[in-house]
Amino acid sequence: MERNYPTDAGWTDSETGREAAQDIDATTLRGKCLTLLREKAMTPDECAQALGIHWQSIRPRFTELKLLGVIEDTGERRRNDTGKRAKVWRLKRPTFTLEFSS
């Protein structure tokens, strides 16, 4: 089955990775992340904790959302559970261009 990253979950060059990616409903997980991001900016690990899902399932969804142009880096950093600094993401605000005819 042909898959398109970042719309579909991606995998590296392995049979098990491909099988795992096919089992992931990336659209549903991205939607859950977006629902939380509507409330406040957060790190992927904070999102995973709020959803009760392992961070390994959520971090790639944030990468996909970034590649899709839906979220942006706030410039803020917070420590995750391992003590490493993590980017804080927010929904990207739509930009409108108004054109007036004369």
Phi and psi restraints in degrees (range 20) as a CNS / XPLOR table:
assign (resid 1 and name C) (resid 2 and name N)
       (resid 2 and name CA) (resid 2 and name C) 1.0 -79.9 20.0 2
assign (resid 2 and name N) (resid 2 and name CA)
       (resid 2 and name C) (resid 3 and name N) 1.0 133.9 20.0 2
assign (resid 2 and name C) (resid 3 and name N)
       (resid 3 and name CA) (resid 3 and name C) 1.0 -127.4 20.0 2
assign (resid 3 and name N) (resid 3 and name CA)
       (resid 3 and name C) (resid 4 and name N) 1.0 149.2 20.0 2
assign (resid 3 and name C) (resid 4 and name N)
       (resid 4 and name CA) (resid 4 and name C) 1.0 -117.7 20.0 2
assign (resid 4 and name N) (resid 4 and name CA)
       (resid 4 and name C) (resid 5 and name N) 1.0 113.6 20.0 2
assign (resid 4 and name C) (resid 5 and name N)
       (resid 5 and name CA) (resid 5 and name C) 1.0 -88.0 20.0 2
assign (resid 5 and name N) (resid 5 and name CA)
       (resid 5 and name C) (resid 6 and name N) 1.0 135.0 20.0 2
assign (resid 5 and name C) (resid 6 and name N)
       (resid 6 and name CA) (resid 6 and name C) 1.0 -97.0 20.0 2
assign (resid 6 and name N) (resid 6 and name CA)
       (resid 6 and name C) (resid 7 and name N) 1.0 6.8 20.0 2
assign (resid 6 and name C) (resid 7 and name N)
       (resid 7 and name CA) (resid 7 and name C) 1.0 -64.1 20.0 2
assign (resid 7 and name N) (resid 7 and name CA)
       (resid 7 and name C) (resid 8 and name N) 1.0 -43.6 20.0 2
assign (resid 7 and name C) (resid 8 and name N)
       (resid 8 and name CA) (resid 8 and name C) 1.0 -106.3 20.0 2
assign (resid 8 and name N) (resid 8 and name CA)
       (resid 8 and name C) (resid 9 and name N) 1.0 158.7 20.0 2
assign (resid 8 and name C) (resid 9 and name N)
       (resid 9 and name CA) (resid 9 and name C) 1.0 -61.4 20.0 2
assign (resid 9 and name N) (resid 9 and name CA)
       (resid 9 and name C) (resid 10 and name N) 1.0 142.1 20.0 2
assign (resid 9 and name C) (resid 10 and name N)
       (resid 10 and name CA) (resid 10 and name C) 1.0 -99.1 20.0 2
assign (resid 10 and name N) (resid 10 and name CA)
       (resid 10 and name C) (resid 11 and name N) 1.0 172.7 20.0 2
assign (resid 10 and name C) (resid 11 and name N)
       (resid 11 and name CA) (resid 11 and name C) 1.0 -152.4 20.0 2
assign (resid 11 and name N) (resid 11 and name CA)
       (resid 11 and name C) (resid 12 and name N) 1.0 160.7 20.0 2
assign (resid 11 and name C) (resid 12 and name N)
       (resid 12 and name CA) (resid 12 and name C) 1.0 -88.1 20.0 2
assign (resid 12 and name N) (resid 12 and name CA)
       (resid 12 and name C) (resid 13 and name N) 1.0 -174.6 20.0 2
assign (resid 12 and name C) (resid 13 and name N)
       (resid 13 and name CA) (resid 13 and name C) 1.0 -77.9 20.0 2
assign (resid 13 and name N) (resid 13 and name CA)
       (resid 13 and name C) (resid 14 and name N) 1.0 64.5 20.0 2
assign (resid 13 and name C) (resid 14 and name N)
       (resid 14 and name CA) (resid 14 and name C) 1.0 -145.4 20.0 2
assign (resid 14 and name N) (resid 14 and name CA)
       (resid 14 and name C) (resid 15 and name N) 1.0 149.4 20.0 2
assign (resid 14 and name C) (resid 15 and name N)
       (resid 15 and name CA) (resid 15 and name C) 1.0 -63.9 20.0 2
assign (resid 15 and name N) (resid 15 and name CA)
       (resid 15 and name C) (resid 16 and name N) 1.0 -43.3 20.0 2
assign (resid 15 and name C) (resid 16 and name N)
       (resid 16 and name CA) (resid 16 and name C) 1.0 -67.3 20.0 2
assign (resid 16 and name N) (resid 16 and name CA)
       (resid 16 and name C) (resid 17 and name N) 1.0 -37.0 20.0 2
assign (resid 16 and name C) (resid 17 and name N)
       (resid 17 and name CA) (resid 17 and name C) 1.0 -63.8 20.0 2
assign (resid 17 and name N) (resid 17 and name CA)
       (resid 17 and name C) (resid 18 and name N) 1.0 -41.2 20.0 2
assign (resid 17 and name C) (resid 18 and name N)
       (resid 18 and name CA) (resid 18 and name C) 1.0 -63.1 20.0 2
assign (resid 18 and name N) (resid 18 and name CA)
       (resid 18 and name C) (resid 19 and name N) 1.0 -44.7 20.0 2
assign (resid 18 and name C) (resid 19 and name N)
       (resid 19 and name CA) (resid 19 and name C) 1.0 -63.0 20.0 2
assign (resid 19 and name N) (resid 19 and name CA)
       (resid 19 and name C) (resid 20 and name N) 1.0 -42.0 20.0 2
assign (resid 19 and name C) (resid 20 and name N)
       (resid 20 and name CA) (resid 20 and name C) 1.0 -64.5 20.0 2
assign (resid 20 and name N) (resid 20 and name CA)
       (resid 20 and name C) (resid 21 and name N) 1.0 -42.2 20.0 2
assign (resid 20 and name C) (resid 21 and name N)
       (resid 21 and name CA) (resid 21 and name C) 1.0 -63.4 20.0 2
assign (resid 21 and name N) (resid 21 and name CA)
       (resid 21 and name C) (resid 22 and name N) 1.0 -36.2 20.0 2
assign (resid 21 and name C) (resid 22 and name N)
       (resid 22 and name CA) (resid 22 and name C) 1.0 -69.3 20.0 2
assign (resid 22 and name N) (resid 22 and name CA)
       (resid 22 and name C) (resid 23 and name N) 1.0 -25.0 20.0 2
assign (resid 22 and name C) (resid 23 and name N)
       (resid 23 and name CA) (resid 23 and name C) 1.0 -82.4 20.0 2
assign (resid 23 and name N) (resid 23 and name CA)
       (resid 23 and name C) (resid 24 and name N) 1.0 -15.5 20.0 2
assign (resid 23 and name C) (resid 24 and name N)
       (resid 24 and name CA) (resid 24 and name C) 1.0 -84.5 20.0 2
assign (resid 24 and name N) (resid 24 and name CA)
       (resid 24 and name C) (resid 25 and name N) 1.0 129.0 20.0 2
assign (resid 24 and name C) (resid 25 and name N)
       (resid 25 and name CA) (resid 25 and name C) 1.0 -93.4 20.0 2
assign (resid 25 and name N) (resid 25 and name CA)
       (resid 25 and name C) (resid 26 and name N) 1.0 81.9 20.0 2
assign (resid 25 and name C) (resid 26 and name N)
       (resid 26 and name CA) (resid 26 and name C) 1.0 -60.2 20.0 2
assign (resid 26 and name N) (resid 26 and name CA)
       (resid 26 and name C) (resid 27 and name N) 1.0 -35.7 20.0 2
assign (resid 26 and name C) (resid 27 and name N)
       (resid 27 and name CA) (resid 27 and name C) 1.0 -60.3 20.0 2
assign (resid 27 and name N) (resid 27 and name CA)
       (resid 27 and name C) (resid 28 and name N) 1.0 -44.9 20.0 2
assign (resid 27 and name C) (resid 28 and name N)
       (resid 28 and name CA) (resid 28 and name C) 1.0 -64.4 20.0 2
assign (resid 28 and name N) (resid 28 and name CA)
       (resid 28 and name C) (resid 29 and name N) 1.0 -45.3 20.0 2
assign (resid 28 and name C) (resid 29 and name N)
       (resid 29 and name CA) (resid 29 and name C) 1.0 -65.7 20.0 2
assign (resid 29 and name N) (resid 29 and name CA)
       (resid 29 and name C) (resid 30 and name N) 1.0 -40.1 20.0 2
assign (resid 29 and name C) (resid 30 and name N)
       (resid 30 and name CA) (resid 30 and name C) 1.0 -62.0 20.0 2
assign (resid 30 and name N) (resid 30 and name CA)
       (resid 30 and name C) (resid 31 and name N) 1.0 -40.3 20.0 2
assign (resid 30 and name C) (resid 31 and name N)
       (resid 31 and name CA) (resid 31 and name C) 1.0 -62.5 20.0 2
assign (resid 31 and name N) (resid 31 and name CA)
       (resid 31 and name C) (resid 32 and name N) 1.0 -40.3 20.0 2
assign (resid 31 and name C) (resid 32 and name N)
       (resid 32 and name CA) (resid 32 and name C) 1.0 -64.8 20.0 2
assign (resid 32 and name N) (resid 32 and name CA)
       (resid 32 and name C) (resid 33 and name N) 1.0 -40.6 20.0 2
assign (resid 32 and name C) (resid 33 and name N)
       (resid 33 and name CA) (resid 33 and name C) 1.0 -63.1 20.0 2
assign (resid 33 and name N) (resid 33 and name CA)
       (resid 33 and name C) (resid 34 and name N) 1.0 -44.0 20.0 2
assign (resid 33 and name C) (resid 34 and name N)
       (resid 34 and name CA) (resid 34 and name C) 1.0 -62.9 20.0 2
assign (resid 34 and name N) (resid 34 and name CA)
       (resid 34 and name C) (resid 35 and name N) 1.0 -37.8 20.0 2
assign (resid 34 and name C) (resid 35 and name N)
       (resid 35 and name CA) (resid 35 and name C) 1.0 -58.9 20.0 2
assign (resid 35 and name N) (resid 35 and name CA)
       (resid 35 and name C) (resid 36 and name N) 1.0 -44.7 20.0 2
assign (resid 35 and name C) (resid 36 and name N)
       (resid 36 and name CA) (resid 36 and name C) 1.0 -68.4 20.0 2
assign (resid 36 and name N) (resid 36 and name CA)
       (resid 36 and name C) (resid 37 and name N) 1.0 -38.6 20.0 2
assign (resid 36 and name C) (resid 37 and name N)
       (resid 37 and name CA) (resid 37 and name C) 1.0 -68.5 20.0 2
assign (resid 37 and name N) (resid 37 and name CA)
       (resid 37 and name C) (resid 38 and name N) 1.0 -20.0 20.0 2
assign (resid 37 and name C) (resid 38 and name N)
       (resid 38 and name CA) (resid 38 and name C) 1.0 -66.5 20.0 2
assign (resid 38 and name N) (resid 38 and name CA)
       (resid 38 and name C) (resid 39 and name N) 1.0 -29.2 20.0 2
assign (resid 38 and name C) (resid 39 and name N)
       (resid 39 and name CA) (resid 39 and name C) 1.0 -80.4 20.0 2
assign (resid 39 and name N) (resid 39 and name CA)
       (resid 39 and name C) (resid 40 and name N) 1.0 -44.3 20.0 2
assign (resid 39 and name C) (resid 40 and name N)
       (resid 40 and name CA) (resid 40 and name C) 1.0 -165.7 20.0 2
assign (resid 40 and name N) (resid 40 and name CA)
       (resid 40 and name C) (resid 41 and name N) 1.0 159.9 20.0 2
assign (resid 40 and name C) (resid 41 and name N)
       (resid 41 and name CA) (resid 41 and name C) 1.0 -72.1 20.0 2
assign (resid 41 and name N) (resid 41 and name CA)
       (resid 41 and name C) (resid 42 and name N) 1.0 146.9 20.0 2
assign (resid 41 and name C) (resid 42 and name N)
       (resid 42 and name CA) (resid 42 and name C) 1.0 -159.7 20.0 2
assign (resid 42 and name N) (resid 42 and name CA)
       (resid 42 and name C) (resid 43 and name N) 1.0 165.9 20.0 2
assign (resid 42 and name C) (resid 43 and name N)
       (resid 43 and name CA) (resid 43 and name C) 1.0 -85.0 20.0 2
assign (resid 43 and name N) (resid 43 and name CA)
       (resid 43 and name C) (resid 44 and name N) 1.0 161.2 20.0 2
assign (resid 43 and name C) (resid 44 and name N)
       (resid 44 and name CA) (resid 44 and name C) 1.0 -57.9 20.0 2
assign (resid 44 and name N) (resid 44 and name CA)
       (resid 44 and name C) (resid 45 and name N) 1.0 -38.2 20.0 2
assign (resid 44 and name C) (resid 45 and name N)
       (resid 45 and name CA) (resid 45 and name C) 1.0 -67.6 20.0 2
assign (resid 45 and name N) (resid 45 and name CA)
       (resid 45 and name C) (resid 46 and name N) 1.0 -36.5 20.0 2
assign (resid 45 and name C) (resid 46 and name N)
       (resid 46 and name CA) (resid 46 and name C) 1.0 -64.5 20.0 2
assign (resid 46 and name N) (resid 46 and name CA)
       (resid 46 and name C) (resid 47 and name N) 1.0 -39.4 20.0 2
assign (resid 46 and name C) (resid 47 and name N)
       (resid 47 and name CA) (resid 47 and name C) 1.0 -64.0 20.0 2
assign (resid 47 and name N) (resid 47 and name CA)
       (resid 47 and name C) (resid 48 and name N) 1.0 -46.0 20.0 2
assign (resid 47 and name C) (resid 48 and name N)
       (resid 48 and name CA) (resid 48 and name C) 1.0 -59.0 20.0 2
assign (resid 48 and name N) (resid 48 and name CA)
       (resid 48 and name C) (resid 49 and name N) 1.0 -43.5 20.0 2
assign (resid 48 and name C) (resid 49 and name N)
       (resid 49 and name CA) (resid 49 and name C) 1.0 -63.6 20.0 2
assign (resid 49 and name N) (resid 49 and name CA)
       (resid 49 and name C) (resid 50 and name N) 1.0 -43.3 20.0 2
assign (resid 49 and name C) (resid 50 and name N)
       (resid 50 and name CA) (resid 50 and name C) 1.0 -63.7 20.0 2
assign (resid 50 and name N) (resid 50 and name CA)
       (resid 50 and name C) (resid 51 and name N) 1.0 -33.4 20.0 2
assign (resid 50 and name C) (resid 51 and name N)
       (resid 51 and name CA) (resid 51 and name C) 1.0 -87.6 20.0 2
assign (resid 51 and name N) (resid 51 and name CA)
       (resid 51 and name C) (resid 52 and name N) 1.0 -11.3 20.0 2
assign (resid 51 and name C) (resid 52 and name N)
       (resid 52 and name CA) (resid 52 and name C) 1.0 69.9 20.0 2
assign (resid 52 and name N) (resid 52 and name CA)
       (resid 52 and name C) (resid 53 and name N) 1.0 32.2 20.0 2
assign (resid 52 and name C) (resid 53 and name N)
       (resid 53 and name CA) (resid 53 and name C) 1.0 -120.3 20.0 2
assign (resid 53 and name N) (resid 53 and name CA)
       (resid 53 and name C) (resid 54 and name N) 1.0 146.2 20.0 2
assign (resid 53 and name C) (resid 54 and name N)
       (resid 54 and name CA) (resid 54 and name C) 1.0 -62.6 20.0 2
assign (resid 54 and name N) (resid 54 and name CA)
       (resid 54 and name C) (resid 55 and name N) 1.0 141.7 20.0 2
assign (resid 54 and name C) (resid 55 and name N)
       (resid 55 and name CA) (resid 55 and name C) 1.0 -59.6 20.0 2
assign (resid 55 and name N) (resid 55 and name CA)
       (resid 55 and name C) (resid 56 and name N) 1.0 -26.5 20.0 2
assign (resid 55 and name C) (resid 56 and name N)
       (resid 56 and name CA) (resid 56 and name C) 1.0 -65.9 20.0 2
assign (resid 56 and name N) (resid 56 and name CA)
       (resid 56 and name C) (resid 57 and name N) 1.0 -21.7 20.0 2
assign (resid 56 and name C) (resid 57 and name N)
       (resid 57 and name CA) (resid 57 and name C) 1.0 -86.1 20.0 2
assign (resid 57 and name N) (resid 57 and name CA)
       (resid 57 and name C) (resid 58 and name N) 1.0 -22.6 20.0 2
assign (resid 57 and name C) (resid 58 and name N)
       (resid 58 and name CA) (resid 58 and name C) 1.0 -97.1 20.0 2
assign (resid 58 and name N) (resid 58 and name CA)
       (resid 58 and name C) (resid 59 and name N) 1.0 -39.3 20.0 2
assign (resid 58 and name C) (resid 59 and name N)
       (resid 59 and name CA) (resid 59 and name C) 1.0 -54.0 20.0 2
assign (resid 59 and name N) (resid 59 and name CA)
       (resid 59 and name C) (resid 60 and name N) 1.0 -44.1 20.0 2
assign (resid 59 and name C) (resid 60 and name N)
       (resid 60 and name CA) (resid 60 and name C) 1.0 -64.1 20.0 2
assign (resid 60 and name N) (resid 60 and name CA)
       (resid 60 and name C) (resid 61 and name N) 1.0 -30.4 20.0 2
assign (resid 60 and name C) (resid 61 and name N)
       (resid 61 and name CA) (resid 61 and name C) 1.0 -66.0 20.0 2
assign (resid 61 and name N) (resid 61 and name CA)
       (resid 61 and name C) (resid 62 and name N) 1.0 -36.7 20.0 2
assign (resid 61 and name C) (resid 62 and name N)
       (resid 62 and name CA) (resid 62 and name C) 1.0 -65.5 20.0 2
assign (resid 62 and name N) (resid 62 and name CA)
       (resid 62 and name C) (resid 63 and name N) 1.0 -39.3 20.0 2
assign (resid 62 and name C) (resid 63 and name N)
       (resid 63 and name CA) (resid 63 and name C) 1.0 -61.6 20.0 2
assign (resid 63 and name N) (resid 63 and name CA)
       (resid 63 and name C) (resid 64 and name N) 1.0 -43.5 20.0 2
assign (resid 63 and name C) (resid 64 and name N)
       (resid 64 and name CA) (resid 64 and name C) 1.0 -62.9 20.0 2
assign (resid 64 and name N) (resid 64 and name CA)
       (resid 64 and name C) (resid 65 and name N) 1.0 -44.0 20.0 2
assign (resid 64 and name C) (resid 65 and name N)
       (resid 65 and name CA) (resid 65 and name C) 1.0 -62.5 20.0 2
assign (resid 65 and name N) (resid 65 and name CA)
       (resid 65 and name C) (resid 66 and name N) 1.0 -37.2 20.0 2
assign (resid 65 and name C) (resid 66 and name N)
       (resid 66 and name CA) (resid 66 and name C) 1.0 -65.1 20.0 2
assign (resid 66 and name N) (resid 66 and name CA)
       (resid 66 and name C) (resid 67 and name N) 1.0 -47.1 20.0 2
assign (resid 66 and name C) (resid 67 and name N)
       (resid 67 and name CA) (resid 67 and name C) 1.0 -64.3 20.0 2
assign (resid 67 and name N) (resid 67 and name CA)
       (resid 67 and name C) (resid 68 and name N) 1.0 -29.5 20.0 2
assign (resid 67 and name C) (resid 68 and name N)
       (resid 68 and name CA) (resid 68 and name C) 1.0 -80.1 20.0 2
assign (resid 68 and name N) (resid 68 and name CA)
       (resid 68 and name C) (resid 69 and name N) 1.0 -6.7 20.0 2
assign (resid 68 and name C) (resid 69 and name N)
       (resid 69 and name CA) (resid 69 and name C) 1.0 78.4 20.0 2
assign (resid 69 and name N) (resid 69 and name CA)
       (resid 69 and name C) (resid 70 and name N) 1.0 22.7 20.0 2
assign (resid 69 and name C) (resid 70 and name N)
       (resid 70 and name CA) (resid 70 and name C) 1.0 -94.7 20.0 2
assign (resid 70 and name N) (resid 70 and name CA)
       (resid 70 and name C) (resid 71 and name N) 1.0 -30.5 20.0 2
assign (resid 70 and name C) (resid 71 and name N)
       (resid 71 and name CA) (resid 71 and name C) 1.0 -123.2 20.0 2
assign (resid 71 and name N) (resid 71 and name CA)
       (resid 71 and name C) (resid 72 and name N) 1.0 162.1 20.0 2
assign (resid 71 and name C) (resid 72 and name N)
       (resid 72 and name CA) (resid 72 and name C) 1.0 -141.7 20.0 2
assign (resid 72 and name N) (resid 72 and name CA)
       (resid 72 and name C) (resid 73 and name N) 1.0 155.5 20.0 2
assign (resid 72 and name C) (resid 73 and name N)
       (resid 73 and name CA) (resid 73 and name C) 1.0 -72.3 20.0 2
assign (resid 73 and name N) (resid 73 and name CA)
       (resid 73 and name C) (resid 74 and name N) 1.0 130.2 20.0 2
assign (resid 73 and name C) (resid 74 and name N)
       (resid 74 and name CA) (resid 74 and name C) 1.0 -79.2 20.0 2
assign (resid 74 and name N) (resid 74 and name CA)
       (resid 74 and name C) (resid 75 and name N) 1.0 -16.2 20.0 2
assign (resid 74 and name C) (resid 75 and name N)
       (resid 75 and name CA) (resid 75 and name C) 1.0 92.1 20.0 2
assign (resid 75 and name N) (resid 75 and name CA)
       (resid 75 and name C) (resid 76 and name N) 1.0 -13.3 20.0 2
assign (resid 75 and name C) (resid 76 and name N)
       (resid 76 and name CA) (resid 76 and name C) 1.0 -84.1 20.0 2
assign (resid 76 and name N) (resid 76 and name CA)
       (resid 76 and name C) (resid 77 and name N) 1.0 150.8 20.0 2
assign (resid 76 and name C) (resid 77 and name N)
       (resid 77 and name CA) (resid 77 and name C) 1.0 -128.7 20.0 2
assign (resid 77 and name N) (resid 77 and name CA)
       (resid 77 and name C) (resid 78 and name N) 1.0 140.1 20.0 2
assign (resid 77 and name C) (resid 78 and name N)
       (resid 78 and name CA) (resid 78 and name C) 1.0 -130.4 20.0 2
assign (resid 78 and name N) (resid 78 and name CA)
       (resid 78 and name C) (resid 79 and name N) 1.0 154.1 20.0 2
assign (resid 78 and name C) (resid 79 and name N)
       (resid 79 and name CA) (resid 79 and name C) 1.0 -79.4 20.0 2
assign (resid 79 and name N) (resid 79 and name CA)
       (resid 79 and name C) (resid 80 and name N) 1.0 135.6 20.0 2
assign (resid 79 and name C) (resid 80 and name N)
       (resid 80 and name CA) (resid 80 and name C) 1.0 -92.7 20.0 2
assign (resid 80 and name N) (resid 80 and name CA)
       (resid 80 and name C) (resid 81 and name N) 1.0 -174.4 20.0 2
assign (resid 80 and name C) (resid 81 and name N)
       (resid 81 and name CA) (resid 81 and name C) 1.0 -60.8 20.0 2
assign (resid 81 and name N) (resid 81 and name CA)
       (resid 81 and name C) (resid 82 and name N) 1.0 -26.3 20.0 2
assign (resid 81 and name C) (resid 82 and name N)
       (resid 82 and name CA) (resid 82 and name C) 1.0 -85.3 20.0 2
assign (resid 82 and name N) (resid 82 and name CA)
       (resid 82 and name C) (resid 83 and name N) 1.0 -4.1 20.0 2
assign (resid 82 and name C) (resid 83 and name N)
       (resid 83 and name CA) (resid 83 and name C) 1.0 90.9 20.0 2
assign (resid 83 and name N) (resid 83 and name CA)
       (resid 83 and name C) (resid 84 and name N) 1.0 -3.4 20.0 2
assign (resid 83 and name C) (resid 84 and name N)
       (resid 84 and name CA) (resid 84 and name C) 1.0 -81.7 20.0 2
assign (resid 84 and name N) (resid 84 and name CA)
       (resid 84 and name C) (resid 85 and name N) 1.0 149.9 20.0 2
assign (resid 84 and name C) (resid 85 and name N)
       (resid 85 and name CA) (resid 85 and name C) 1.0 -75.7 20.0 2
assign (resid 85 and name N) (resid 85 and name CA)
       (resid 85 and name C) (resid 86 and name N) 1.0 136.3 20.0 2
assign (resid 85 and name C) (resid 86 and name N)
       (resid 86 and name CA) (resid 86 and name C) 1.0 -126.6 20.0 2
assign (resid 86 and name N) (resid 86 and name CA)
       (resid 86 and name C) (resid 87 and name N) 1.0 145.5 20.0 2
assign (resid 86 and name C) (resid 87 and name N)
       (resid 87 and name CA) (resid 87 and name C) 1.0 -67.7 20.0 2
assign (resid 87 and name N) (resid 87 and name CA)
       (resid 87 and name C) (resid 88 and name N) 1.0 144.6 20.0 2
assign (resid 87 and name C) (resid 88 and name N)
       (resid 88 and name CA) (resid 88 and name C) 1.0 -102.3 20.0 2
assign (resid 88 and name N) (resid 88 and name CA)
       (resid 88 and name C) (resid 89 and name N) 1.0 127.2 20.0 2
assign (resid 88 and name C) (resid 89 and name N)
       (resid 89 and name CA) (resid 89 and name C) 1.0 -109.3 20.0 2
assign (resid 89 and name N) (resid 89 and name CA)
       (resid 89 and name C) (resid 90 and name N) 1.0 152.9 20.0 2
assign (resid 89 and name C) (resid 90 and name N)
       (resid 90 and name CA) (resid 90 and name C) 1.0 -139.2 20.0 2
assign (resid 90 and name N) (resid 90 and name CA)
       (resid 90 and name C) (resid 91 and name N) 1.0 163.5 20.0 2
assign (resid 90 and name C) (resid 91 and name N)
       (resid 91 and name CA) (resid 91 and name C) 1.0 -64.0 20.0 2
assign (resid 91 and name N) (resid 91 and name CA)
       (resid 91 and name C) (resid 92 and name N) 1.0 139.7 20.0 2
assign (resid 91 and name C) (resid 92 and name N)
       (resid 92 and name CA) (resid 92 and name C) 1.0 -78.0 20.0 2
assign (resid 92 and name N) (resid 92 and name CA)
       (resid 92 and name C) (resid 93 and name N) 1.0 132.1 20.0 2
assign (resid 92 and name C) (resid 93 and name N)
       (resid 93 and name CA) (resid 93 and name C) 1.0 -77.6 20.0 2
assign (resid 93 and name N) (resid 93 and name CA)
       (resid 93 and name C) (resid 94 and name N) 1.0 133.5 20.0 2
assign (resid 93 and name C) (resid 94 and name N)
       (resid 94 and name CA) (resid 94 and name C) 1.0 -65.7 20.0 2
assign (resid 94 and name N) (resid 94 and name CA)
       (resid 94 and name C) (resid 95 and name N) 1.0 144.2 20.0 2
assign (resid 94 and name C) (resid 95 and name N)
       (resid 95 and name CA) (resid 95 and name C) 1.0 -106.9 20.0 2
assign (resid 95 and name N) (resid 95 and name CA)
       (resid 95 and name C) (resid 96 and name N) 1.0 126.4 20.0 2
assign (resid 95 and name C) (resid 96 and name N)
       (resid 96 and name CA) (resid 96 and name C) 1.0 -107.6 20.0 2
assign (resid 96 and name N) (resid 96 and name CA)
       (resid 96 and name C) (resid 97 and name N) 1.0 139.6 20.0 2
assign (resid 96 and name C) (resid 97 and name N)
       (resid 97 and name CA) (resid 97 and name C) 1.0 -116.6 20.0 2
assign (resid 97 and name N) (resid 97 and name CA)
       (resid 97 and name C) (resid 98 and name N) 1.0 123.5 20.0 2
assign (resid 97 and name C) (resid 98 and name N)
       (resid 98 and name CA) (resid 98 and name C) 1.0 -100.7 20.0 2
assign (resid 98 and name N) (resid 98 and name CA)
       (resid 98 and name C) (resid 99 and name N) 1.0 131.1 20.0 2
assign (resid 98 and name C) (resid 99 and name N)
       (resid 99 and name CA) (resid 99 and name C) 1.0 -117.9 20.0 2
assign (resid 99 and name N) (resid 99 and name CA)
       (resid 99 and name C) (resid 100 and name N) 1.0 133.2 20.0 2
assign (resid 99 and name C) (resid 100 and name N)
       (resid 100 and name CA) (resid 100 and name C) 1.0 -112.7 20.0 2
assign (resid 100 and name N) (resid 100 and name CA)
       (resid 100 and name C) (resid 101 and name N) 1.0 134.4 20.0 2
assign (resid 100 and name C) (resid 101 and name N)
       (resid 101 and name CA) (resid 101 and name C) 1.0 -92.4 20.0 2
assign (resid 101 and name N) (resid 101 and name CA)
       (resid 101 and name C) (resid 102 and name N) 1.0 145.0 20.0 2
